[in-house]
């Protein structure tokens, strides 16, 4: 039995004494302990070495003490497993030297054997579960098929992903073929994570907001929902679409257990758009963690008041920034623990 099951109870729509709290990218660059390991090991070595991934996952549990851990990994381990070469360049982020631009390249991408290609992630899950010792739940995650597709076709990060979008519109058969392969792989990957110990999973649709509402349905939500449908009987699924407030109504009709909201969508609008049927997660602006600590605490309490303590998970509206002081991250978590409705 997990000692602190507040996060899982919120996903179950149970009445809670206070909402649970965790932070996207909480195992990361704002922690000096993380930076010490980053300086010794390159990025994919950290991802692919279970002992390092597990240690990085539990660091914030010891230091910041949120109500859930999220496995340290990266969304791009999935395309790497599918035969897409990915490099990580300092100050540039992920680079795909041979981006996918033709149907011939799409045919070369394969749905892999998960244990053979991503077994190191499963080993990291098992080791992390041992280290957590049932203190808090463990979240596994994957990028949405659309978000993975964006990197695979664009070849790098982008402000607009025009090349990726253009590929969808000019070569829809190839685009849908690639999106389906990513979807099939992601389902197998997340199912395996749940099998070895993850208590819930989150799908990150970082670039969904780049699409119009109509195109979002076709090129993103259609594939996310396949993942939700495949996983819902086995675990709790959170869907976080940055900039995707327009899809909250459709998302809320799915089998997802919770929907993430970014800071551009108010609590009131998020509740209205999602019909009040589903647990919401979010939506503190990560930059706001640079505010003075008393301001952070005041704003967190106001945010909980606006969302309501039930059917709610406190989180940021996107990942924590690397320049956030650790004391400010702690204050964010403490503010939730101090909350009295």
C-alpha positions in Angstrom: 0.0 0.0 0.0 1.3 3.5 -0.9 1.5 5.5 2.3 0.7 8.9 0.7 -2.1 8.0 -1.8 -3.5 11.6 -2.1 -2.6 11.8 -5.8 -4.4 8.5 -6.6 -7.4 9.5 -4.6 -7.7 12.7 -6.5 -7.6 10.8 -9.8 -10.4 8.6 -8.4 -12.6 11.7 -7.8 -12.5 11.0 -4.1 -13.1 13.8 -1.5 -9.7 14.8 -0.1 -8.5 16.9 2.9 -6.3 18.9 0.4 -5.4 18.6 -3.2 -2.2 16.7 -4.1 0.8 18.5 -5.6 3.6 17.6 -7.9 5.5 19.6 -10.6 6.2 18.8 -14.2 10.0 18.4 -14.7 10.4 18.3 -10.9 13.3 15.8 -11.4 15.5 18.3 -13.2 17.8 21.3 -13.7 16.7 23.5 -10.9 18.2 21.0 -8.3 21.9 21.3 -7.6 21.9 17.5 -7.0 20.6 17.0 -10.6 23.2 19.4 -12.0 26.0 17.5 -10.3 24.9 14.3 -12.2 24.4 16.3 -15.4 27.9 17.5 -15.3 29.2 13.9 -15.1 26.9 12.1 -17.5 25.4 13.1 -20.9 21.7 13.2 -21.3 20.9 9.9 -22.8 23.4 8.1 -20.5 21.3 9.4 -17.6 18.1 8.2 -19.3 19.5 4.8 -20.2 21.2 4.0 -16.9 18.6 2.8 -14.5 20.5 3.7 -11.4 20.9 7.3 -12.5 17.3 7.6 -13.7 16.0 6.3 -10.4 18.3 8.5 -8.4 17.2 11.6 -10.3 13.5 10.6 -10.0 13.7 10.4 -6.2 15.8 13.5 -5.6 12.8 15.9 -5.6 10.9 13.5 -3.3 13.6 13.8 -0.7 14.2 17.6 -1.2 10.9 19.2 -2.3 8.6 16.4 -1.0 5.7 16.5 -3.5 2.9 13.9 -3.4 4.0 12.0 -6.5 7.2 11.1 -8.3 7.5 11.2 -12.1 10.1 8.9 -13.7 13.1 10.7 -15.1 13.3 10.0 -18.8 12.5 11.8 -22.0 9.7 11.7 -24.6 12.3 11.1 -27.4 13.3 7.6 -26.1 10.3 6.4 -28.1 11.4 7.6 -31.6 14.9 6.4 -30.8 13.5 3.0 -30.2 11.6 3.2 -33.5 14.8 3.6 -35.5 14.8 7.4 -35.7 18.2 8.8 -34.8 18.0 11.5 -32.2 20.9 13.7 -30.9 20.8 16.1 -28.0 22.9 19.2 -28.6 23.7 21.7 -25.8 21.7 24.9 -26.1 19.9 23.6 -29.1 17.8 20.8 -27.7 16.9 17.6 -29.6 18.2 17.3 -33.2 17.1 14.7 -35.7 19.8 14.8 -38.4 17.6 13.0 -41.0 14.1 14.3 -40.5 11.2 12.3 -42.0 9.9 14.0 -45.2 8.9 11.1 -47.5 6.7 8.0 -47.4 9.8 5.9 -48.0 11.3 7.2 -44.7 8.0 6.5 -42.9 8.1 2.8 -44.1 11.6 2.5 -42.5 10.2 3.5 -39.1 9.2 0.4 -37.1 7.1 -0.5 -34.1 9.8 -2.0 -31.8 10.0 -4.8 -29.3 9.7 -2.7 -26.1 11.7 -5.0 -23.9 14.6 -5.1 -26.4 14.7 -1.4 -27.1 13.3 0.3 -23.9 14.0 -2.4 -21.3 16.3 0.1 -19.5 13.2 2.3 -18.8 11.5 -0.7 -17.2 14.6 -1.4 -15.1 14.5 2.2 -14.0 10.9 1.9 -13.0 11.6 -1.2 -10.9 14.6 0.4 -9.2 12.7 3.6 -8.6 9.8 1.7 -7.0 12.3 0.1 -4.6 13.9 3.4 -3.7 10.5 5.1 -3.2 9.5 2.3 -0.8 5.8 3.0 -1.3 6.1 6.5 0.1 4.4 8.1 -2.9 3.0 6.9 -6.3 5.1 6.8 -9.4 4.0 8.5 -12.7 5.2 7.2 -16.1 4.9 9.3 -19.2 5.1 9.6 -22.9 4.9 12.3 -25.5 1.7 12.5 -27.6 2.1 11.0 -31.1 1.7 14.5 -32.5 4.5 16.0 -30.4 6.8 13.1 -31.3 5.8 13.5 -35.0 6.7 17.2 -34.8 10.3 16.5 -33.8 10.6 13.6 -36.2 9.5 15.7 -39.2 10.7 19.1 -38.3 14.1 17.7 -37.2 14.4 20.1 -34.2 12.4 22.3 -31.9 10.4 25.1 -33.5 8.1 28.1 -32.7 5.5 27.0 -35.2 6.4 23.5 -36.6 5.4 24.7 -40.1 7.3 21.9 -41.8 5.6 19.2 -39.6 2.2 20.8 -40.3 2.9 21.1 -44.0 3.8 17.4 -44.2 0.4 16.6 -42.7 -1.5 18.8 -45.2 0.5 17.9 -48.3 1.1 14.2 -47.6 -1.7 13.1 -45.2 -1.4 9.4 -45.9 2.3 9.4 -44.9 1.6 11.6 -41.9 -1.2 9.3 -40.6 0.9 6.2 -41.2 3.7 7.7 -39.1 1.3 8.9 -36.4 -0.2 5.5 -36.1 3.2 3.8 -35.7 4.1 6.2 -32.9 0.7 5.6 -31.3 1.1 1.8 -31.4 4.6 2.0 -29.9 3.4 4.4 -27.2 0.6 2.1 -26.2 3.0 -0.8 -25.9 5.5 1.3 -24.0 3.1 2.7 -21.4 1.4 -0.7 -20.9 4.9 -2.1 -20.1 5.6 0.8 -17.7 2.3 0.1 -15.8 3.1 -3.7 -15.7 6.4 -3.0 -14.0 5.1 -0.6 -11.4 3.9 2.9 -12.6 0.8 3.9 -10.7 -0.5 6.4 -13.3 0.7 7.7 -16.7 0.7 11.2 -18.3 0.6 12.0 -22.0 2.4 15.3 -22.8 1.0 17.0 -25.9 3.5 19.9 -25.8 2.8 21.1 -29.4 -0.9 20.4 -29.7 -1.6 24.1 -29.4 0.1 24.6 -32.7 -2.9 23.1 -34.5 -6.3 24.6 -35.2 -9.2 22.9 -33.4 -10.2 21.0 -36.5 -6.7 19.8 -37.3 -6.1 19.0 -33.6 -8.9 16.5 -33.7 -7.5 14.8 -36.8 -3.7 14.9 -36.1 -3.5 14.8 -32.3 -6.6 14.0 -30.3 -7.5 11.1 -32.5 -4.2 9.4 -31.6 -4.1 10.5 -27.9 -7.6 9.0 -27.4 -6.4 5.6 -28.8 -3.7 5.6 -26.1 -6.3 6.6 -23.4 -8.7 3.9 -24.5 -5.9 1.3 -24.5 -4.6 2.2 -21.0 -7.8 3.3 -19.1 -8.6 -0.3 -18.0 -5.1 -0.7 -16.6 -4.3 2.6 -15.0 -5.1 6.3 -14.5 -4.3 8.4 -17.5 -3.6 12.2 -17.4 -3.7 14.1 -20.6 -1.8 17.5 -20.7 -2.1 19.5 -23.9 -0.3 22.8 -23.8 -2.4 25.5 -25.4 -5.2 23.0 -26.0 -8.0 24.6 -23.9 -10.3 24.4 -27.0 -10.2 20.6 -26.8 -11.1 20.3 -23.1 -14.7 19.6 -23.8 -13.9 16.7 -26.2 -11.1 15.4 -23.8 -13.5 15.4 -20.9 -15.8 12.9 -22.6 -12.9 10.4 -22.9 -11.7 7.8 -20.4 -8.9 10.0 -19.2 -8.8 10.4 -15.4 -7.5 14.0 -15.4 -6.7 16.8 -17.8 -3.8 19.2 -17.4 -4.3 22.9 -18.0 -1.7 25.6 -18.7 -1.7 29.0 -17.2 -3.4 30.7 -20.2 -6.7 29.0 -19.2 -8.4 30.2 -16.0 -9.7 27.7 -13.5 -13.2 28.9 -14.2 -12.9 28.4 -17.9 -11.2 25.0 -17.5 -14.1 23.8 -15.2 -16.7 25.2 -17.6 -15.1 23.8 -20.8 -14.6 20.4 -19.2 -18.1 20.3 -17.9 -17.1 19.7 -14.3 -16.9 16.0 -14.9 -13.2 15.4 -14.6 -10.2 16.0 -12.3 -8.1 19.0 -13.5 -4.4 19.5 -13.0 -2.4 22.7 -13.2 -2.0 25.6 -13.9 0.5 27.8 -12.1 2.8 29.8 -14.4 6.3 28.3 -14.0 7.8 31.8 -14.2 5.7 32.8 -11.2 8.0 30.7 -9.0 10.4 33.6 -9.3 8.0 35.7 -7.3 8.7 36.3 -3.6 7.8 33.3 -1.4 4.9 35.0 0.3 3.4 35.9 -3.1 3.8 32.3 -4.3 2.0 31.0 -1.2 -0.8 33.5 -1.6 -1.2 32.7 -5.3 -1.3 29.0 -4.7 -4.0 29.3 -2.1 -6.0 31.5 -4.5 -5.5 29.0 -7.3 -6.8 26.1 -5.1 -9.8 28.3 -4.1 -10.6 28.8 -7.8 -10.3 25.2 -8.8 -11.7 23.8 -5.6 -9.9 21.3 -3.4 -11.6 18.2 -4.8 -11.2 16.8 -8.4 -8.0 18.8 -8.6 -4.2 18.2 -8.7 -1.9 21.2 -8.0 0.8 21.5 -10.6 2.5 24.0 -12.9 1.1 25.0 -16.3 4.3 23.6 -17.9 7.7 22.3 -16.7 9.6 24.0 -13.9 12.3 26.3 -15.2 16.0 25.7 -14.5 16.5 29.1 -12.8 13.9 28.5 -10.1 15.5 28.7 -6.5 14.9 25.4 -4.7 13.4 27.3 -1.8 10.7 28.7 -4.1 9.9 25.2 -5.4 9.6 24.0 -1.8 7.4 27.0 -1.0 5.0 26.0 -3.8 4.6 22.5 -2.4 4.4 23.7 1.2 1.7 26.2 0.3 -0.5 23.3 -0.9 0.3 21.2 2.3 -0.6 24.2 4.4 -3.9 24.8 2.6 -7.1 24.9 4.6 -10.4 25.4 2.8 
